[in-house]
């Protein structure tokens, strides 16, 4: 009889424990499912299509239909093949792109791609000068206005305003031509090597991005900003959009590229999370 009573009590305790654990699991799931319900999500990515802008020497995006329609079994089916260079549209430059021995796309730590974001707006200057170089002063002016230093671990986004020209190649790139001879015709704003050097020596950022085709400006010959940043394993995001919808501070960035083993870059889906 005592054995039966003990087993009964033990079963009740196990049942209670399981129910309590199940409730905790439900609560955790509920929190996870709703942690973004109070956030506004801004897509910072251009779509990939035949209009996608690529570097003038890179292979452009192509989508080939494998099948689209009803199958002989009666159900609908759609599938495509895609062809794309690493560096085109909204994409990431992995450190290995300009730094021998640097991290490839698959080696970039996720903590570099997810975190606190800040935005520095230089659009008033850049839209009036297609060869504008973002300067140290642009960063120190932001700090003076915000009354803080660029926070450690920040993802820094630079707004030039050029995304409004996308996908018009002539306005966005400075030329509609393609091939090696078109490189010297490129005109769009970028980050000055001096500002890049200042960032790596005086601040501790996780990543950087902007709304033009390249971190270096269009007329760059030696891509010094690429070399400086990527040599310090600071990845760069290029061809962003909707930066005008972001505040100057206090938002989150999630930037997840295609995980290409050994890749020097790749297509990127990047979003910002804002407090409502």
C-alpha positions as CSV (number, residue, x, y, z in Angstrom):
1,X,0.0,0.0,0.0
2,X,2.8,2.4,0.9
3,X,4.5,1.5,-2.3
4,X,1.4,2.4,-4.2
5,X,1.0,5.7,-2.3
6,X,4.7,6.5,-3.0
7,X,4.3,5.8,-6.7
8,X,1.2,8.0,-6.8
9,X,2.9,10.9,-5.1
10,X,6.0,10.5,-7.3
11,X,3.8,10.5,-10.4
12,X,2.1,13.7,-9.3
13,X,5.4,15.4,-8.7
14,X,6.7,14.4,-12.1
15,X,3.5,15.6,-13.7
16,X,3.7,18.9,-11.9
17,X,7.3,19.3,-12.9
18,X,6.6,18.5,-16.5
19,X,3.6,20.9,-16.6
20,X,5.7,23.7,-15.0
21,X,8.5,23.1,-17.5
22,X,6.0,23.1,-20.4
23,X,4.6,26.4,-19.1
24,X,8.1,27.8,-19.0
25,X,8.9,26.6,-22.5
26,X,5.6,28.1,-23.7
27,X,6.6,31.4,-22.0
28,X,10.0,31.4,-23.6
29,X,8.5,30.6,-27.0
30,X,6.0,33.4,-26.5
31,X,8.8,35.9,-25.7
32,X,10.8,34.8,-28.7
33,X,7.9,35.0,-31.0
34,X,7.0,38.5,-29.8
35,X,10.4,40.1,-29.1
36,X,10.2,41.9,-32.5
37,X,6.5,42.8,-32.3
38,X,7.5,46.2,-30.8
39,X,10.1,46.8,-33.5
40,X,9.7,48.4,-36.9
41,X,11.7,46.4,-39.5
42,X,13.3,48.4,-42.4
43,X,14.7,46.4,-45.3
44,X,18.0,47.9,-46.4
45,X,18.4,45.5,-49.4
46,X,17.7,46.0,-53.1
47,X,16.0,43.1,-54.8
48,X,18.0,40.9,-57.3
49,X,16.7,41.1,-60.9
50,X,17.9,41.9,-64.4
51,X,18.1,45.5,-63.2
52,X,20.5,44.8,-60.4
53,X,23.6,46.9,-60.5
54,X,27.0,45.2,-60.6
55,X,30.6,46.3,-60.7
56,X,31.2,47.2,-64.4
57,X,33.6,44.2,-64.8
58,X,31.4,41.6,-62.9
59,X,29.0,39.1,-64.4
60,X,25.4,40.4,-63.9
61,X,22.5,38.6,-62.3
62,X,20.6,36.1,-64.5
63,X,17.5,34.0,-63.5
64,X,16.6,31.0,-65.7
65,X,13.3,29.3,-65.3
66,X,13.6,25.6,-64.8
67,X,9.9,25.0,-64.6
68,X,6.8,27.0,-63.8
69,X,3.3,25.7,-64.0
70,X,1.2,22.6,-63.4
71,X,3.0,19.3,-63.4
72,X,1.7,16.1,-65.0
73,X,0.8,15.1,-61.4
74,X,-1.6,18.0,-61.1
75,X,0.3,20.2,-58.6
76,X,1.9,23.6,-59.2
77,X,5.7,23.8,-59.2
78,X,8.2,26.6,-59.7
79,X,12.0,26.5,-59.7
80,X,14.8,28.6,-61.2
81,X,18.6,28.6,-61.6
82,X,20.4,31.8,-60.8
83,X,23.8,33.1,-61.9
84,X,25.5,36.0,-60.1
85,X,28.9,37.4,-59.3
86,X,29.7,37.8,-55.6
87,X,30.0,41.6,-55.8
88,X,26.7,43.1,-57.1
89,X,23.4,44.4,-55.8
90,X,23.2,44.6,-52.0
91,X,26.2,42.5,-51.0
92,X,29.0,42.1,-48.5
93,X,32.7,42.5,-49.0
94,X,34.5,39.9,-46.9
95,X,38.0,40.8,-45.6
96,X,39.6,38.4,-48.0
97,X,38.4,40.5,-50.8
98,X,41.3,43.0,-50.3
99,X,43.3,41.4,-47.5
100,X,45.4,38.3,-48.0
101,X,44.7,35.8,-45.3
102,X,41.6,37.7,-44.3
103,X,38.3,36.1,-43.3
104,X,36.1,34.7,-46.1
105,X,32.3,35.1,-46.0
106,X,31.8,31.9,-44.1
107,X,34.4,32.8,-41.6
108,X,33.1,36.2,-40.5
109,X,31.8,35.9,-36.9
110,X,28.0,36.5,-36.7
111,X,28.6,39.0,-33.9
112,X,30.2,41.3,-36.6
113,X,27.0,41.2,-38.6
114,X,24.4,41.7,-35.9
115,X,24.3,44.5,-33.5
116,X,24.0,48.2,-32.6
117,X,23.8,50.5,-35.6
118,X,24.5,54.1,-36.1
119,X,23.9,56.3,-39.3
120,X,26.0,59.2,-40.5
121,X,24.1,61.3,-43.0
122,X,26.3,63.0,-45.6
123,X,23.7,63.2,-48.3
124,X,23.6,67.0,-48.4
125,X,27.3,67.1,-49.4
126,X,27.4,63.9,-51.5
127,X,24.4,64.7,-53.7
128,X,26.1,67.9,-54.7
129,X,29.4,66.2,-55.4
130,X,29.6,62.8,-57.1
131,X,33.2,62.4,-56.1
132,X,32.6,63.3,-52.4
133,X,34.9,61.7,-49.9
134,X,33.4,61.1,-46.5
135,X,35.8,62.7,-44.1
136,X,37.0,62.4,-40.5
137,X,35.1,65.6,-39.8
138,X,31.9,63.8,-40.8
139,X,32.4,61.3,-38.1
140,X,33.5,63.8,-35.4
141,X,30.5,66.0,-36.3
142,X,28.2,63.1,-35.7
143,X,29.9,62.5,-32.3
144,X,29.5,66.1,-31.4
145,X,25.9,66.2,-32.4
146,X,25.1,62.9,-30.5
147,X,27.4,63.9,-27.6
148,X,29.0,60.4,-27.6
149,X,31.8,58.6,-29.3
150,X,30.9,56.0,-31.9
151,X,30.1,53.1,-29.6
152,X,32.4,50.0,-29.5
153,X,31.1,47.2,-31.7
154,X,28.9,49.5,-33.8
155,X,27.8,48.8,-37.3
156,X,28.3,52.1,-39.1
157,X,26.0,53.0,-42.0
158,X,26.9,56.0,-44.2
159,X,24.0,57.7,-46.1
160,X,25.0,59.5,-49.2
161,X,21.5,59.6,-50.7
162,X,22.7,57.8,-53.8
163,X,20.2,54.9,-53.4
164,X,17.5,57.2,-54.9
165,X,19.3,56.8,-58.3
166,X,19.3,53.0,-58.2
167,X,18.9,51.2,-60.7
168,X,19.7,54.0,-63.1
169,X,23.3,53.1,-64.0
170,X,24.3,56.5,-65.4
171,X,23.1,58.4,-62.3
172,X,24.2,55.7,-59.8
173,X,27.6,54.7,-61.3
174,X,28.3,57.6,-63.5
175,X,28.3,55.5,-66.6
176,X,26.1,53.0,-68.5
177,X,29.1,51.4,-70.1
178,X,30.6,48.1,-69.0
179,X,34.0,46.4,-69.1
180,X,37.5,47.5,-68.0
181,X,37.4,50.8,-69.9
182,X,34.3,51.8,-67.9
183,X,36.1,51.8,-64.5
184,X,37.8,55.2,-65.2
185,X,34.3,56.6,-65.9
186,X,32.9,55.8,-62.5
187,X,31.7,58.7,-60.3
188,X,30.0,58.2,-56.9
189,X,30.8,59.1,-53.3
190,X,32.8,56.9,-50.9
191,X,34.8,56.8,-47.7
192,X,38.2,58.6,-47.7
193,X,41.3,56.6,-46.8
194,X,42.1,59.1,-44.1
195,X,38.7,58.5,-42.5
196,X,39.1,54.7,-42.8
197,X,42.5,55.0,-41.1
198,X,41.0,57.2,-38.3
199,X,38.3,54.6,-37.7
200,X,40.5,51.6,-37.4
201,X,43.0,53.5,-35.1
202,X,40.6,55.5,-32.9
203,X,37.3,53.6,-32.9
204,X,36.3,49.9,-32.5
205,X,33.6,49.2,-35.1
206,X,32.3,45.8,-36.2
207,X,31.3,46.6,-39.8
208,X,30.5,49.4,-42.1
209,X,28.2,50.0,-45.0
210,X,26.8,52.6,-47.4
211,X,24.3,53.2,-50.2
212,X,26.8,53.4,-53.2
213,X,28.5,50.6,-55.2
214,X,31.7,50.7,-53.2
215,X,33.3,51.8,-49.9
216,X,35.9,53.6,-52.1
217,X,34.7,56.4,-54.2
218,X,34.2,55.9,-58.0
219,X,37.5,57.4,-59.1
220,X,39.6,55.4,-56.7
221,X,42.6,53.5,-58.3
222,X,44.1,51.8,-55.3
223,X,41.0,51.1,-53.2
224,X,42.8,52.2,-50.1
225,X,39.7,52.3,-47.9
226,X,38.9,48.7,-48.8
227,X,42.5,47.7,-47.9
228,X,42.5,49.6,-44.6
229,X,39.2,48.3,-43.3
230,X,39.3,44.7,-44.6
231,X,42.9,44.2,-43.4
232,X,41.4,44.7,-39.9
233,X,38.6,42.1,-40.6
234,X,36.0,44.9,-40.8
235,X,33.5,43.7,-43.4
236,X,31.8,46.2,-45.7
237,X,28.2,46.3,-47.0
238,X,27.6,48.0,-50.4
239,X,24.6,49.1,-52.4
240,X,22.3,49.6,-49.4
241,X,18.9,51.3,-49.5
242,X,16.4,53.0,-47.3
243,X,19.0,54.6,-45.1
244,X,16.9,57.7,-45.1
245,X,14.4,55.9,-43.0
246,X,16.8,55.3,-40.1
247,X,17.6,57.5,-37.1
248,X,21.1,58.5,-36.4
249,X,21.5,56.1,-33.5
250,X,19.8,53.5,-31.4
251,X,18.7,50.8,-33.9
252,X,19.8,47.3,-34.5
253,X,21.2,45.8,-37.7
254,X,21.0,42.2,-38.9
255,X,23.2,41.6,-42.0
256,X,23.2,38.0,-43.2
257,X,25.1,37.1,-46.4
258,X,24.9,34.0,-48.4
259,X,27.4,31.6,-46.6
260,X,29.8,30.9,-49.5
261,X,32.8,28.8,-48.4
262,X,35.9,30.7,-49.3
263,X,33.8,33.5,-50.8
264,X,35.2,37.1,-51.1
265,X,31.7,38.4,-50.9
266,X,28.1,37.5,-51.6
267,X,24.5,38.6,-51.8
268,X,23.3,40.2,-48.6
269,X,19.9,40.5,-46.9
270,X,20.2,43.3,-44.4
271,X,17.6,44.8,-42.2
272,X,17.4,47.4,-39.4
273,X,15.2,47.1,-36.3
274,X,13.8,50.3,-34.9
275,X,11.9,50.9,-31.7
276,X,8.3,51.9,-32.4
